[in-house]
């Protein structure tokens, strides 16, 4: 329900300012949370039966073809962990990858949630557009994490 009425140009500008702020807020929240919130074995992050070890994402979305083009937020933060390419197959590095993969997934889920905020200062139909935008921007990143994580879990399990 729109409660703030602004000129159209200012409303559009505000939309372009608010989205990046919301994404940064999601990232800041998740980077400040303790690592225990990002356990890859937890129900939310683990591979579910219907995902078939992440292969559903290859079958439906052909994730292998486009995941290399996604930005890696870990490279934007000083001291961040880059997930685009594994630099080492050592257990510590794989464990860190799994942790940061869960963190990245949560950041993108949290970045979708506030789409409704735009309803305060835009016409109601814009809320739908913002949801579509939020899904289009964040779901590819979530899919890539959910596709990659089971593969890394298998490597860790094989190594004991």
Beta strands, then each sheet from edge to edge (+ up, - down):
end
